Amino acid sequence: QVQLRESGGGLVQVGDSLRLSCTASGRTFGGGNMAWFRQGPGKERDFVASIVKNGDTAYYADSVKGRFTISRDNAKNTVFLQMDSLKPEDTAVYYCAMAGTIYYNSQLASRDQSYYYWGQGTQVTVSS
């Protein structure tokens, strides 16, 4: 069983930056893509970003492209989400997820059904 734990959320103002992190523990053998999803108030869970196991390819939602950067440190079993130029629309609970497969495909990497393990979420609030 894999356990994912997010950290780094908080309350910020428009234009600020945050860096989220997610560390995996337990049986991470065979893990593939890691990703970030988010769920805003009264909204569905949406894809944010995904990164392949080797870190050489990443996929982003159009709404965050150019502002957010996903990265990973496999030695520490950790994935990061650097969020810059934050907007009120970014307010959400951010969830970390891990797939059992490596996806070099934007459609597959962006679907929540592709991910098996999920963290508990961390709150990001951007005030206007």
GINORUR-V811609 format. One record per pair of residues at least 12 apart in sequence whose ideal C-beta (glycine too) atoms are under 6 Angstrom apart, sorted by the first residue. I is the first residue (numbers start at 1). J is the second residue. Records with the same first field share a line. If there is no record, write none. Layout:
BEGIN
I = J / J
END
This chain:
BEGIN
1 = 26
2 = 24 / 26 / 27 / 28 / 117
3 = 25 / 26
4 = 22 / 24 / 96 / 117 / 119
5 = 23 / 119
6 = 22 / 96 / 119 / 122
7 = 21
8 = 20 / 21
9 = 122 / 123 / 124
11 = 125
12 = 86 / 126
13 = 127
14 = 128
16 = 86
17 = 84
18 = 83
19 = 82
20 = 81 / 94
21 = 78 / 80
22 = 79 / 96 / 119
23 = 77 / 78
24 = 77
28 = 77
31 = 98
32 = 53 / 99 / 100 / 101 / 102
33 = 50 / 52 / 99 / 103 / 109
34 = 51 / 72 / 79 / 98
35 = 50 / 97
36 = 48 / 49 / 81 / 94
37 = 95
38 = 92 / 94
39 = 92 / 93
40 = 91 / 92
47 = 61 / 110
48 = 61 / 64
49 = 68 / 70
50 = 109
51 = 70 / 72
52 = 102
53 = 102
55 = 72
58 = 70
59 = 106 / 109
67 = 84 / 85
68 = 83
69 = 82
86 = 126
88 = 126 / 128
90 = 126
91 = 125 / 126
93 = 121 / 123
94 = 122 / 124
95 = 118 / 119 / 121
96 = 119
97 = 115 / 118
98 = 117
99 = 114 / 115
100 = 116
END
